Amino acid sequence: MSLLAARLGCARLAEPVRFRSQWEQQASLRLRDGDTSVLAEYDQHGRIHGGDPEQTMDAAAAAYTALSTAGTDTLLMAPGHALRRELNRRIRHDLIALGVVSDGPAVRIADGIPASPGDMIICTRNDHATEAGEPGRTLANGDLLRIEAATREGLIVRRALDADPHTGLRRWTDRRFVFKNHEDAELGYAVTDHAAQGRTVHTALAVITGTEDRQHAYVALTRGTDANHAYVFTASPKRADPVPGPRPAPELARYDKIYAERAGVPVPATAPAAPGTALRVLAAVLDRDGQQQSATQTHSQALAGADHLALLHAIWTAETSPAREQRYRNLLAAALPGHHAAPGPRDRWLWRTLHAAELAGLDPAQVLTDAIGERDLAGARDIPAVINARIRNRTGTPVPLPPGPWSARVPAIADAERRAYITQIAELMDARKKRLGAHAADSALHWAVSALGPVPEHPVARLDWQRRATSIAAWRELSGYHHPADPIGPEPAAAAPDLRAAWHEALAALGPVDGPDVRGIPDGMLLHLRDTYPVETAWAPQWVGDELRQVRDAAWDARLTGLRAAAEADAARRRGDHPQATREQERADSYRALEQAYRQRETVFAAVMTDRAEWEAATRQQRQLAVAADTELRRRHPGQYFAPLRSAEPGPATSAQREELAMAAGEGTAEIGQWIKDLASGRRVFADRLADRQSVKIPSEDPDYGDLGQAFPAWSRASRGAILQPPKPEMTLSPRILQRAMDRDADWEAAD
């Protein structure tokens, strides 16, 4: 299918309609494309929960139990059958304790698992002879059934319908029917990601182990209309245990904890995973593309990547570095005749510094002479290290010049065969670089269009666009930078001079797309633009993203705990234990009140973060212009001191303010803190400032002509993507690589 889609084009979902939240509609598309930055949005909305495997499975099973006992249409997903069966076992055991599932006589379904009245099972094969609760609707593979009773003729069941669109509650067929061939059915509490494809529920819970790929994660996090939560293993369940000696099995502690909770005995809270751990696991999952490739695609990709710049550059570095370092060693010997120390590991620091200086257009011999002549080297224990430090103090981190083609940088090597080999590598790299630019123009790659604008139609303008895209594409392939929108990313470290040179070449190729070029602005105007940075950041709303995530997580936990307490109260009533039912009902009511308190704070924090997004969009161009002006001033005057740009944004919440957000049930609803009230009242001030900014017009030089439009236009939302995706242009193969492949195939045919 992927081959057909690449060759013929395909239809692709451009506007999801399943989700109720606008943010999740856009986030799901980025999730599908493997954009790891979208995980920050899921995390801020309290959708990602991490922990060790046992803790995570218990949390996911407990969440499903709480939601399902309240009637919510919930789907729990696992990546494999073994984990699915374990989750089903835990949930069923919990539901028996709550009295939802009968603990009486049970029938045996697939794998010998018991099932009794109250259990939910999934049909695993079509049965056209059984009418499934509705006229004309027969039993189908994947149908969710609830057991009402077990008889000799079979199981009396009802089939699940689509959830109520208004309440999200599960609905069942009015008519019951007999399910005879239940031996192959499975428990229906947890399903695999594959079985979940095509399902739509109110709330989806996904257990992520870290071994999945992007396609599994997309399915797991997009089944719910109202909520999609990921429960992530932050440690491998197969981790080795090297500590000697016997220890109690971890299942014993889990058993004690479960029964203590059911008895109402307080138990110590499990320590949460370290911040960001679950995000790292999910990011690795999104980076793993599990799309199946055909043999033709695999062969074509292998040929297209045979002259990959990163591969060829590794060969180039290995072959040219010894000659370059020997040249620097000779220059050092000429500048310091008495130095005959044996080569040491710190010598490479000096060669790297000299290479960076040479890439910046400096003469390495002169740089060495100036550093040696700065002071006497008598008494120095490591002369190359001392010289390296002097050079770095004198030159700082020089900006490299455009390096030019690799063919012009082949070093002088006495071995003619090696020199010819390096020359061929350089020619391959130059040819690859040109083909990368042509591919970017033919494919109109997203990063290239966002950086350079649309591909021009005029041939001359197209050649200039392609030339600039060539430098950017070469840097991306050399460094392995694959962000879909950001063209070049951050500057690499000074420890990689060649990569820094490629990055600066790509930076120079970017140039201005729709804004002014600060390189032609005089110093006075640059200083003025630089001073606008604190002005623009001074009216930014406070960042409360961490606090928003905190209250959302707490509200979710309070909701689940309240639902669980309500289920315990119902179970106590069925047992006739009315005092216990009263206590559990009071506990459920207190957690509902706690959830509402957290939701009130969430409303304020979410509104402030929305305002901050509007501020970022409204001031982005001006802030970027201020940063560009600061960079240009430092480039023009490297010896002059400029104070670092300082943001005037409000500071983050203090630890005392964050502690106010930690509330407990049963202690009464705490009053909203004054700092949160100030955030709510400050929104009106921000709205007035934003309205004033958007009302500013650009005056015309001709008074009779009128205004030229808004000085600060409103933030335009992202346009909807195309539904019909055209065929993907393939990378042009290298003629040399293609010829070698044909020669190899011809040799094999001759051998046959």
N, C-alpha and C positions, 0 to 999 in steps of 0.2 A: 504493500500500500504506500509506503514512503517513497518508493521509486516512482510509482504512478503520480503521486502528488507532486514530486519534484519535476517530473517531465511534463505533465499535463496541467498542473495547477489543481486547486482544490477549493472547496467551500469551507470557511472557517468562522466559528462563532465570533461576532464582533461586539455584541451588546448582550450580556447575560441578563436574563429576566427572572431568574430563580430567586435571587436574594432580595430581601426587603431593604437592606442598608445600601446606600449609594456607594459608600467607601468599599464595601465588599465586592460590588460589581466590578469596579476597576481593579481591585486587588487580585481578584481571581484571574484576570487576563495576564497580569504580571506574573502571577504564580505559575500559570501555564507556560510562560516563556522562560521560566527559570531565573527570574530576577530576584536575587537574594535580598535586595534592599527592601522588598515588600514585607519581609518578615518583621521589620520594625513596626509596621502598622498592625499586623496581627498581634504582636506582643503588647503594643499600647492599648489594644482593645481587650486585653486579658484573655486571649485565645490560646496561649501557649503555656503549658505546664510541664515542668521537668522534675525528674527524680530518678533514683535507682530503679531497676526493673521491678522489684517486688512492690515498692512504694507506688510506682506509676500504675502498675496493673490494678492494685487495690483502689487507687484513686479513680481510675477509669471505670472499674466495675461499680464502685460506690456511686459515681455520678449517674451511671445508667440506671442503677436500681432506684435511686431517688427520683429521677425524672420519670421513669416508666411507672412507678407506683402512683405518681400524680396523674398518669394518663397521657403524658406528653409523647408524641410520636418521635421516638429516638432511635438512632442507628449507631451501633458500636462496631468499629472496623478494626481488623487486625491484619498484618501483612501475610500471615501464614496459618495453616490449619492447626498446628500444634498450639500456637498462642490463642487462636480462636477457641479451641476446646477448653483450654485452661480458664479463659475468661468466662465461658459459658458455665463451667463448673462452679466458679466462685459466685457468679450471679445467682445461679439456681439455688445454691446453698443458702445465700442471703435471703432469697425470696421465700424459701421454706421457713426460715427463722421468723420472717414477718407474717407468715400465714397466708401469703398470696398464692403459693404453690402447695398443693397437698403433699403431706409426708406419708401418705398411705400407699396402697398398692400401685405399682408403676409398670408400664410396658417397656420393652427394650426397643430402642431405635438404632440408628447407625452406630457402629463401633461398640455396641452393647451398652450404650448410655441409657440410664433410666429416664422416663418422662411420665408425669402424672398430671391430673387435672390442675389447671392454672398455668402449666408450662406453655411456652410459645415455641413452635417448631417450624422448620422450613421444609417445604416439599422440594425434593431434588430431582423429580422426573415428571414429565407431562402425563396426565391421566385424562384422556378425552371421554372416558366412560363415567366420570364423576362430575356431577354438576356442583360447582363450588359456591353455593349460597345464593346465586342469582340466576334467573332464567337465561339459558344460552351461554353461560360462562362456565367453562370446564376448568378443572384443576391444572395449573401450569407450574413448571419448574420455577422456583424462586418465590412462590406464594408463601406468605407468613400466616400461620394458623395458630389459634389458641385452643387448647384442649379443654373441653367442657366436662367430658366424662370418658371413661374407658369401658367398653362393652366387649362381648364376645365377637360381635360383628366387626368391630374396629373402634376407632376413636371418634367420638362426637366432637366436632370442631366448628369454629367460625373462622372465616377468612378476613384478613385485614384489608380495609379499603384505604383510599387516600385520606390523609389527615384533614380535619376540619380547617378550612382556610382562614378562619377568623380566630380560633382558639389554639390551633396546633395540636389538638387532642386526637388520639387514635380513634378510628371508627371501625366497627366490625359489621359483618353482614347480619341482617336480622334473622335470616334462616340458618339453622344449623344443618350440618350434613355429616355423613359417615365417611371417614377416611380409612379405607381398608389397608392399603399398601403402605403402611407407615414404617416398615422395617428399614427403609433407606432414608428416612427423614432425619434431620439434624436439629439440635437445639437452635432456636432463632434469636438468641439475645445478642450474640456477636457473629459477624460475618467477615469474610475476607474482602480485601479491597476489590478483587476481581468481581465477586458477587454483588458488590455495592454499585457497580457501574450502572448508570441509568436510573438509580433510585433517587427520590426526592423526599426528604423528611423535614420536620420542624427543627430538630437539633441533631447534629452529627458529632460523634466522638470518635477520634482516630488515635490508635496506639501506634507510635512511630518508634521503631527500634534503632534506626540509623543505618540499616542495610538497604532501605528502599531506594528507588530512583525517583526522578522528577515526575514521571507519569503516575506512579502510585500516590505520591503526595498530593498531586492535583486532584485526583479522584477523592482521596480521603478528606480533603479540606474544602470540598465544594458540594457536598450532598445536602447540607442543611439550608433551609430558607432563612432562618432567624439566627442561628448560631452554629459555628463550626469550631470545635476545640481539638487541639492536638495535645496528646499526652506522650511526652518524649522520654525515651530512655537516655539518661545522661551518662550511663556507664554500661559497658558490655555485659550481658548476662553470662558470657563465657570467660569472664576475667579469671586469670589464674590466682590461686590462693597459696602463696609461698610460705606463709607462717606455719611452723611445725606445731604439732600437738593437737589433741582433740578439742573441739569446741561445740557448744550446743547448736543444733540445726537451726537456721533462721526461721523455719516454719513454726518452731515452738514459740518464739517471741511474737510472731504474727498471730498465732492462735490465742495467746494470752491477751494481746491487744484487742482483738475482735470481741472476745467474750467480756472483757472489761468494759468496752464501749456499750455493748448490749445490756450490761447490768447497770449502766449509768455511772460507772466509776470513772473519774477523770484520768486520762492517760496523757503522758508528755507528748507534746506535738513533735512530729518528725521534722528534722531540720530540712529546709528547702534546698534545692540545688543552687549552686553558686550562680549569681546573675550572669546571664549570657551563655551559660553552658548549653541549654536547650536550643538557643538560637544557632550556636555553632553546629550542633548536630543536624538541625534542619537545613542550614545553609549547605552543608556537605551533601545532603540528600538532593537538594535542588540542583546542585552542580553536576549530579550524576544523571546523564541522559541514557535512558533505557530503551530508546526507540530501536526497533529491530531494523537492520539494514540488509538489503538483498546482496547477493554475491557480486552483482554488477556494480552496485554502489560501493561496496567494500573495495573492489578492485580499482574503481575510479578514484576513490578517496586516497587510496594508497599511492597511486601514481601522482595525484595532485599534491600530496604531502611529501613526496620523495625529495623535493628541493625546498622544503620548509626553511624559512630564514633562521629560525632558532636552531635547527639541526646544522645547517651550513655554517652559521656563525660560531657554533661550538667547535666545528672543525677548523674554521678560520682562526679562532683564538688559539687553539692548541698548536697550530702550525706557525703562526706569526709571532706569538709571544716570546719564544726563545730568542729569535733574531732581534726583536725590539729590545728585550732586556739585555742582550749582549751588547747592543749599541749603547745603551745607557751605561752599562758597566765600563765600556771603553771611554765614554765621556767623563765618567767619574775618575777613572785612572789618569786621564789626561789633565783634568783639573786639579787632582790631588795625587801627584806622582808618588809620594811615600806611602800611600795606602795600599796594602797588600793583604788585608784581612780575608779570612775564608768567608765565602758567602754564607749569610745567615737568613733566618726566616723573616727578619725585619727589613731585609733588603727589598723585598717585594713592596713594602709600603712606599719606599722611595721611588721604585720604578712606576708604581701606580700614580703617584703624585706627579712625576715627570710626564707621564702619558696624558694626564688630565691637563697639564699646562700646555703640552704640545697640541692637544686638540683645541685649546683656546687660542692658538696662534702664536704662542710664545716659543722662543728658541730654547730647547732643553739645555744646550751647552751654556748659554748665557745665564739661564736660571740657576744652574749649578754653580757657575763662577760667582754670581752675586751672593748666593747663600754661603759659600765657603769663605768669601771675603768679608762677610759681615763681622765675624769675630774669630779669634784663634780657636782652633780645635784641640789644643793641647789638653790632655786629661780626659777627653771624651772616651767613655767606655764603648759606645756603639756609635761610630761616626755616621753611618747611613741613617740611623734613627734621628740623630741630631740635625743632620742636613735636611731630612724630611720635615722635621718640625719647623725649621727656619723657613723652608719654602712655603709651607702651609700658612705660616704667620704672615709672610710677605704677599702671597697671592690670594689667600682665602680660598673660596670655592669659585674658580673662574668659570664664566659662561662659555661653553664650547662653541666653536664656529661650525657651520654646516660641513660635515665630514667629506662630502663628495662621493663619487662612485668608489666601490671597493677595488675596481680594476686599477685605479690610480694610486692605490695604497699598498700594492704588493711590495713587500720589503726585498732588499737585495740579499739573496741567498746563494751561496757558492754552488750548492747542489742544483744542477740544471733540471733534473727530474722533479725535485721537490718544488722548485720555482714554477715549473710548468703546471704541476698539480695545483698549487695555490692560485695560479692565474685562472685555471679552469673553475675553481671554487668561486673566485671573485666574479667571473663572468656569469656564473649561474646565479649568484646573489643579485647582481645588477639586473639580470633578466627577470628574476622573480619579483623584484621590487616594482618594475614597470608593469608586470602582469597584475600585481595587486592593485595598482591604481586603475588599470583598465577594468578589472573586475568590480571595483567599487563604483565606477561610473556606469557600467552595464547593469549592475544589480540595484543601483540607488540605495546602498546600504543605509540603515537607519542612522548609525553613528556619523556617517559621512554627510548625509543630508542635514542632520542637526548641527553639524560643525561648519559646513561650507555652503549650506543652502541647497536648493534644488539643482539638479544637473542641468547646465545650460544647453539650449538647443543649437546655438551658433557654434560652428566647429572650433573657432579660435578660443572662444570663452570656455568651451568644453575641454580643450586641451589644457588650459590654465587650471581649471577645476581638477582635472585628472592629475596634473602634476602635483598639486597640493595634497590631493588624497593619497598619492603615492607615498609621500613622506609619513603621513599619519598611519597608513596601513602597514608600512614597514615597521614602524615603532610598535604597533599593536602585536604584530606577529613575532617580532624579536623578543618582546617582554612577556608575551602570553596574556596581555590585557584584553579582556573580551567583554567589557561592559557594553550593553546594547545601545546606550544613549550617550554616555560620556566618552568623548573621542580619545583622550590621552591619559586621563587620570592624574594622580600626583607625580611630582618629580621624583625620579629614583635617587637612591643614596649616592653620595660622592664616591663610595667604594666601587662603583661600576661606571668608569668613565665612558666606555663605549655606549652603554645604554643611556647615560645622560646626554651624550651627543645626539643620539637618535631621538630622544625625547625633545630636546631643544629644537631640533630640526622640524619635528612635528608641531611644536608650539609656534614656531615662526610660520609654518604653513597654514595654521589656523587663521590668523589674521582676524580682522573684524568682519562680521557677516552683515549685521544691520546697524551697528553702532559706530561711533567715531573712533578713529585711530589715534590713540594717545601718543604714539611715537612722533606725531607732528605738532603736538600742543606745546606751547612755551612753558617754561618752569613756573611762572606765576599762576597760570591757569591750572597746572598740575597740583600746585600747593592748595589752591582753592578747592579743587575736586577732592583732594585727599582729606581736607577738613570736613567734608560733608559726611564722612563715615560715622563719627559720633553723633551727628545731628540725626541721621537716618535711623540709627539704632536706639536713640533715646526714647522713642515713642513705641518701641516694641512691647507687646504684651509679655508678661512673665511666662517663662517655660515651665509648665506644670505637667509635662508628659509622664514623668516618673510617678508623680502623685496620682495622675489619672489611671495609670496602670495598676497602682496599688489599690485604689478604691474599687476598680472593676474586678480585680482578683478577689478582694474581700467580699464584694457583693455576690459574686458567683459562689464562693464558699458558703456564705450565709444562706443563700437560696437553697443549695443542696442540703445543708444541715437542717434547715427548717422543713424541707420536704421529707427528709429521713425521720425527723422527730414526729411529723404528722403521721407517717406510716407506722411508726412504733406505737403511737397513740391508738391508731385503728386496730393494730394487732392486740394491744392490751384490752381493748373493749371486747374484741371477739373472744378473748380468754376469760372475760369477766373480771379482770383486774382493774377496777375503776380508779383506785388511787394512782396506780402507775399510768393509766390513761390520762388522768388529769395533769400529772407532772409532765408527761411528754407533750401534751397539748399546750401547756404554758410555755414549755421550752420552744415549741414550734412557733408560737405567737411572738416570743421574744426575738427569735431569729428573723422572722418576717419584718419586725420593726427595725432590726439592725440592717437588713437588706435595704429597706426604704431610706434609712439614714445615709447609707453609702450611695444610693442612687441620687439623693439630693446633691451630694458633693460631686458626684460624677457629672451631673448636669452643668454645674458651674465650671468644672475643669474642662469638660469637652467644649463648652462655648468659648472659653479662653484660648484653647488650642486652635479652634476654628479661626478666631481673630488673628492668632499668630500666623496661621497659614496665609490669611489675606494680607497681613503685613509683609511677610516674606515675598509674596508675589508682587506687591505694590512697590517695594523698595529694592527688588533684586538687581535691576539694571543699574540703579544709582550706586548701590553698594559695590557691585562688581567694577564699576567705573572708578570708584575711589580706591579700590585695591589695585586696579591696573595703573592708576596714577602714582600710587606709592611705589609700585614695582618699577615703573619707568624712571622715577626720580632716583631710586637707588642704583639703577643701571647707569644713568648719566653721571652720577656723582658718587662713585664707590668709596671715596675717602671721607665723605661728609656724613655726619651722624644724623639720622632721622629717628625720632621716637617711634616705637612700634604703634601700629594702629590699635586703639583700645575701643572695645565695644561699650556703649553706655546703656546696654540692656539691664533691666532689673535683675537682681541676683536670684538664685534659686531659693526654694523654701528651706528654712533652717531645720535642723534636726528636731527642735522642739515643735515646730509646726507639723513636721511629718509624724511625730509621735501622737499628735492630736487625732490623726487618722486611724490609729489603732484602737478600735472600740471593741467592747465585749458585750455579749448578749446578757440580758437580765439585769443590767446596771442602769437601765433607763437610757433613752436616746440623748446623747450628748448634743448640746447646742452647737450650731455651726460656728467655728472660730471667726474672730474678727478679720483675720487676714483673708479668709475665703469670702467674707462679705465685701471686703475692699476689692477683691478681684471682680466680683459681680458688678459692683458699682463703677469700677474703672472701665467696664465695657462700653458704657455710654460715652465716656470721654474719647475712647478709641474710635468709636463709630463716627463721632463728629469730626475727628482729625482725618479719618479716611475719606469722609464725604468732602471735606474741604480740599483735600489733595486731588480727588478725582474731578473737582469742579474747576481746577486751574486750567486755563486755556492758553494756547500758544498765540501771542499777538502777531498780526501781520505787519510787515513794513509799510504797507499801504493802508491807512486808516479807513479808507472806504471799502476795503475788500472784506474785512471781518476776520474772525479768528480762524486759525489753521487746524483746530481740533484740540483734543485733550493733551495736556502736557504729560500727564501720567495716565494712560489708558487703563481701563479695568482689566483685570486678569482674565484672559480667555481660557476657557476650559479645553481640555484635550479633545480633539475631534475623534469621531468614531472611526475605527479601522475598517478596512474593506472586507466585505464578506467573501468575495471571490478573490482568491490568491492566485496570481499569475505563476507560470512555471519559474523555477529558480534557475537563473543562469549559473552554469558550472564554471569553475576556475579553469582557465585555459592551461592545458598541460604544457610542460616544457618540451620543446622539440628533442632535446638531448635525452631526456628521461624516456620519452615515448619511443625514440629510436632504440635505446638500450633494451626496453621491454620487448620490442618487436624482434630484436636480434636474439634475445633469450628464448622467446617462444619458437623462433625458427630453429634454434639449436636443439630444443626439445623435440620438435617434429622430426628433425634429421636423425636424432638418436633413436626415435621409434622406428 
